[in-house]
Structures are given as structure tokens and as C-alpha cells.
């Protein structure tokens, strides 16, 4: 059946499958972390750990990623839930930019890929922190308006949606009961609705552990299907570009420090590698490109690639995504040019 298909199509299919296999485990980790945040992390807890000062909030958002072994494939749903829970937009984006780079798994893989030396891993970490600080503070002081799309501003779990669907029936029953008891026909529905709303803010804290775990799983499934379609589209687009835009063609035009840095940033975007694996690909270019260019590849890729961009466009407003893309691109280029 497949003998009549062109070799390029089979190659594209292989690349697509490899990207999906590489990305799916980290997407699953990401959606389960997002589900955990939704059910177990309260707004009050977030308010305690995030400083009110915008500059300090960006610093905290930039460095806290060291505790999360997350790839860029799964970071968007995590950040979406953090912002919906009350994390400031500038702190959430700073976390999104650094977490796929500064966590111990990626740091160790980069160290191994570059011959057990610390120069490139440290330049990579420093670059991610510089970009996060610049972009995070630009958002904090210059970006106006919401970043998340409206449908995510008040994110609801499956249990909350079910409660909302059941609320009219509960109120109707309460109203019927109130009509039987004299003098209460008009007050009980309003009181019932008020009591339901008041108690709802504490539902997650009062919920038994097994129910919270169950709702975490439900939320993770919702997140997976929400994010998954954009991962598939991004992986397919990356596979098409890798198949029909030859790396050798790009390499041939990458002469000089400026063009070589830009070229490696384009390669990072097109190849759409997971941050746990991209260091080994970057190390393979050492004989062709400078350390500056390779560091640009390693910093830019986990922040912006095709599949990640698709997921960001599904979560954030297009204007805000454009703000992030421009900020990251300019800052990574300048950083790589002067190291």
C-alpha cells in the first residue's frame, strides 16, 4: 500500500511520529500538573508566595521553574491555570520562559551533551533568565489588558460545570418548596442561590481527598484534549518544514555572526525539539557554528517553536502572543550577539 508513496511523504510521516512520541510524555506531565494546581493550589496560597512588587514577582516567576521538571510541550496549560488562579501575567510568563530550561533535567542533559563542561549550560541558563526578566518586566510595565483569552479567565473544572448545570434545578425545587411554606415563596430561591455561591468558594478545600484526585484526573483529561489538537497541528507543520526545507540549504546561507545566530533561531523554531533533547542536536552543530549561535538555538527553541506557538495562540490573545514573540526574539538575538 505504501510502496507508491513518495519517499519525502514517508520521511515527513516518520518525523511527525517522532515529534509526537517525544512530546506526548511531557504534555501528559504538564496536564497532570495543571490538574493538580487547579484542585490543590488555592488562590490564597498563590497570593502568599508571589510578591506584590512587579519586579520581584518577575524574579520569583523566573527562578521558581527550577522546581518543575517541565518541558515546553506541557508548560502552556500549567501557566494558563496559574494565571487563572491569580498569578500575575508577568510572573506567569517569566515562569513559562525559564521553566523548560533551568530545571535540573535539562541542565544535566545540556552538561552531558557538551562534553561535561559547564560553559554552554551556564550560558543557556543565564540567557533564559535574561530573556525572562526583560520580557516579564516589559509585560509588567508596558503591556495593558488581559493576556488570557476570555474563556480561560474563569476556568471551571468538570465538577464546577456540573454544579452550575444542576443549579437551576436546585433553585426550582427550592422555589417550589418555598411556595408551600407561607411567606417564603420569594425569599428562599435568592437565599439558596446566595448560599450555593458562598459555599462554592470553599468546595475544593472541603472535598474528600479521593474526590479531589478524581477531579484532578478529569481536569487533566480536559486539558489534554484541549492542548492535544494544537500539539498535533504544530508537530505536523514542523514535520512538513523539516522535510521540504533542507537544513543544508539553511546552513549554506548562515555566514557571519548575525546571520548564523538568526539561522540557528530559525532552526530551533522549525525543528521544535523538546528541551530535554535539543542540547544533543545543538552540540552536533559545534563544528559548523559558533558558541553564540548554539546558545541562541538552546535558549530560543524552548521558548518559541512551532508546536509551542500553536498552543500559546490557543490560550492567549493574538496581540499578547505577538508581544511575547517580539520580546523573546529581540532579547535572545541581542544576548547571543554580545556573549
C-alpha positions in Angstrom: 0.0 0.0 0.0 2.8 2.4 1.0 5.1 1.5 -1.9 3.7 4.1 -4.3 4.0 6.9 -1.8 6.9 9.3 -2.4 9.9 9.0 -0.1 9.5 12.6 1.1 6.0 11.8 2.4 7.2 8.8 4.3 10.1 10.8 5.8 7.6 13.5 6.9 5.4 10.8 8.5 8.4 9.5 10.4 9.4 12.9 11.6 5.8 13.7 12.7 5.5 10.4 14.7 8.9 11.0 16.3 7.9 14.5 17.4 4.6 13.2 18.8 6.3 10.4 20.7 8.9 12.8 22.1 6.4 15.4 23.1 3.4 13.4 24.5 5.0 12.2 27.8 5.8 15.8 28.7 2.4 17.0 27.7 0.9 14.4 30.0 3.1 15.5 32.8 2.1 19.1 32.1 -1.7 18.5 32.1 -1.5 16.5 35.3 0.5 19.3 37.0 -2.2 21.7 35.7 -4.9 19.5 37.2 -3.1 19.4 40.5 -2.8 23.2 40.5 -6.5 23.5 39.8 -7.6 21.3 42.6 -4.9 21.6 45.3 -3.3 25.1 44.9 -5.6 27.8 46.4 -5.6 31.5 45.4 -4.7 32.4 49.0 -1.5 30.3 48.8 -0.5 31.9 45.5 -1.1 35.3 47.0 1.3 34.5 49.8 4.3 33.3 47.6 4.0 35.9 44.8 5.3 39.4 45.8 3.1 42.4 45.2 6.0 44.3 43.7 6.0 43.6 39.9 9.8 43.5 39.5 10.1 41.0 42.4 7.2 38.9 41.1 9.1 38.6 37.8 12.2 37.4 39.6 10.2 34.8 41.6 8.5 33.6 38.4 11.8 33.3 36.6 13.6 31.2 39.2 10.8 29.0 40.5 11.0 26.9 37.3 14.0 25.1 38.8 11.5 23.1 40.9 9.4 22.0 37.9 10.9 19.3 35.6 8.6 20.5 32.7 9.2 20.6 29.0 7.9 23.4 26.8 5.5 20.9 25.4 3.4 20.9 28.6 4.2 24.3 30.1 1.4 26.3 28.5 -1.5 24.5 30.3 0.4 24.9 33.6 0.9 28.6 33.1 -2.7 29.0 31.9 -4.0 27.6 35.2 -1.6 29.6 37.3 -2.7 32.8 35.7 -6.4 31.8 36.0 -5.7 31.1 39.7 -4.4 34.6 40.3 -0.7 34.6 39.4 0.2 37.9 37.7 0.6 37.8 34.0 4.2 39.0 34.1 5.2 36.4 36.7 3.4 33.6 34.8 5.1 34.4 31.5 8.5 34.7 33.2 8.0 31.2 34.6 6.8 29.9 31.2 10.0 31.1 29.5 12.5 29.7 32.0 11.0 26.5 33.4 11.8 24.4 30.3 15.4 25.5 30.5 16.6 25.9 34.1 15.1 22.7 35.6 17.7 20.1 36.7 16.8 17.5 33.9 17.5 20.0 31.1 20.6 21.4 32.9 22.1 17.9 33.2 21.3 16.9 29.6 23.0 20.0 28.3 26.0 19.4 30.5 26.4 15.8 29.1 25.8 16.9 25.5 28.6 19.4 25.6 31.3 17.1 26.9 30.7 17.5 30.6 31.7 21.2 30.5 29.7 24.0 32.2 30.2 26.9 29.7 27.3 26.2 27.4 24.8 25.1 30.2 25.5 28.2 32.3 25.2 30.5 29.2 21.9 28.8 28.4 20.6 29.3 32.0 21.8 32.9 32.1 20.3 33.6 28.7 16.9 32.2 29.8 16.9 34.4 32.9 17.9 37.5 31.0 15.0 36.9 28.5 12.5 36.2 31.2 13.5 39.3 33.2 13.3 41.6 30.1 10.0 40.2 28.7 8.4 39.8 32.1 9.2 43.4 33.1 8.1 44.6 29.7 4.7 42.9 30.3 4.5 44.2 33.8 5.2 47.9 32.9 4.2 48.3 29.3 1.5 45.7 28.3 -2.1 46.8 29.0 -5.0 44.5 29.2 -5.6 40.8 29.7 -3.3 38.2 28.2 -5.5 35.1 28.5 -8.5 34.6 26.2 -11.8 35.4 27.9 -12.9 31.7 28.1 -9.9 30.9 30.4 -10.2 33.8 32.8 -12.7 31.9 35.0 -11.6 28.3 34.3 -14.0 25.7 35.7 -13.4 22.1 36.5 -15.8 19.4 35.3 -17.3 19.3 38.8 -17.9 23.0 38.8 -19.6 22.9 35.4 -21.8 20.0 36.6 -22.7 22.1 39.7 -23.6 25.0 37.5 -25.8 22.9 35.3 -27.6 21.5 38.3 -28.1 24.9 40.0 -31.3 25.8 38.1 -32.9 22.6 39.1 -31.9 23.0 42.7 -33.3 26.6 42.7 -36.5 25.4 41.1 -37.0 22.8 43.7 -36.2 25.3 46.4 -38.8 27.7 44.9 -41.5 25.1 44.9 -40.8 24.2 48.5 -40.9 27.9 49.4 -44.3 28.3 47.7 -45.8 25.7 50.0 -44.4 27.4 53.2 -46.2 30.7 53.7 -44.2 33.9 53.3 -41.1 32.2 51.9 -42.0 31.9 48.2 -39.9 34.9 47.2 -37.0 34.7 49.6 -35.9 31.1 49.5 -34.6 30.9 45.9 -32.5 34.0 46.5 -31.2 32.7 49.8 -30.5 29.3 48.3 -28.6 30.8 45.4 -26.6 33.0 47.7 -25.8 30.1 50.0 -24.7 27.9 47.0 -22.4 30.7 45.7 -21.0 31.3 49.2 -20.2 27.6 49.8 -18.8 27.1 46.3 -15.7 29.1 47.0 -14.7 26.5 49.7 -15.7 23.3 47.8 -12.2 22.3 46.8 -10.9 22.6 50.4 -13.9 20.6 51.8 -13.9 17.9 49.2 -12.7 14.5 50.3 -9.2 13.5 49.0 -10.5 10.8 46.7 -12.9 13.3 45.0 -10.2 15.8 44.6 -7.9 13.3 43.0 -10.8 12.2 40.7 -11.5 15.8 39.7 -7.7 16.3 39.1 -7.8 13.4 36.6 -11.0 14.8 35.0 -9.3 18.2 34.6 -6.1 16.6 33.2 -8.2 14.8 30.6 -10.0 18.1 29.6 -6.6 19.8 29.4 -5.1 17.0 27.3 -7.8 17.2 24.6 -7.7 21.0 24.7 -4.0 21.2 24.1 -3.5 18.0 22.1 -5.1 19.2 18.9 -2.7 22.1 18.7 0.3 19.8 19.5 -0.7 17.6 16.6 -1.1 20.5 14.2 2.2 22.0 15.4 4.0 18.7 15.1 2.6 18.2 11.6 3.7 21.7 10.5 7.2 21.1 11.9 7.4 17.8 10.1 6.4 19.4 6.8 9.0 22.2 7.2 11.8 19.7 8.2 11.1 17.6 5.2 10.8 20.2 2.5 13.1 22.9 3.8 16.5 21.2 3.9 18.9 22.0 6.7 21.8 22.1 4.3 20.1 25.0 2.4 19.8 27.0 5.6 23.3 26.3 6.7 24.7 27.5 3.4 23.3 31.0 4.0 24.4 31.2 7.6 27.6 33.1 7.3 28.8 35.7 9.9 27.7 36.2 13.5 24.4 37.9 12.7 23.2 35.5 10.1 24.4 32.5 12.0 22.5 33.5 15.1 19.4 34.2 13.2 19.7 30.9 11.3 20.0 28.9 14.5 17.0 30.6 15.9 15.0 29.7 12.8 16.2 26.1 13.1 15.2 26.0 16.7 11.7 27.2 15.8 11.4 24.8 12.8 12.8 21.6 14.5 10.5 22.0 17.5 12.6 19.8 19.8 11.9 19.1 23.4 14.2 20.9 25.8 15.4 17.6 27.3 16.8 16.5 23.9 17.7 19.7 22.0 21.2 20.0 23.6 22.4 16.9 21.7 21.2 18.4 18.4 22.8 21.7 19.2 26.1 20.0 20.1 26.1 18.4 16.7 26.5 21.9 15.1 29.7 22.8 17.0 31.9 22.2 14.0 29.8 24.5 11.9 28.5 27.3 14.1 29.9 29.5 16.9 29.1 29.1 20.6 27.0 32.3 20.3 24.8 30.7 17.6 24.4 27.4 19.5 23.4 29.2 22.7 20.8 31.2 20.7 19.5 27.8 19.5 19.3 26.4 23.0 17.6 29.5 24.6 15.2 30.3 21.8 13.9 26.8 21.0 12.3 26.0 24.4 10.7 29.5 24.4 9.3 29.5 20.9 8.8 26.7 18.5 6.0 25.7 16.1 4.1 23.4 18.5 4.5 25.8 21.4 3.3 28.7 19.4 0.2 26.9 18.3 -0.7 26.2 22.0 0.0 29.8 23.0 -2.3 31.1 20.3 -5.0 28.8 21.6 -4.6 30.1 25.1 -3.5 33.8 24.9 -4.8 36.7 22.8 -3.0 37.1 19.5 -1.9 40.6 20.4 -0.3 39.3 23.6 1.4 36.4 21.8 2.9 38.8 19.3 4.2 40.9 22.2 5.9 37.8 23.6 7.3 36.6 20.3 8.8 40.0 19.5 10.3 40.4 23.0 11.8 36.9 23.1 13.2 37.1 19.6 14.9 40.5 20.0 16.3 39.7 23.5 17.7 36.3 22.5 19.3 37.8 19.5 20.9 40.7 21.4 22.0 38.3 24.2 23.7 35.9 21.8 25.4 38.6 19.9 27.2 40.0 22.9 28.2 36.9 24.9 
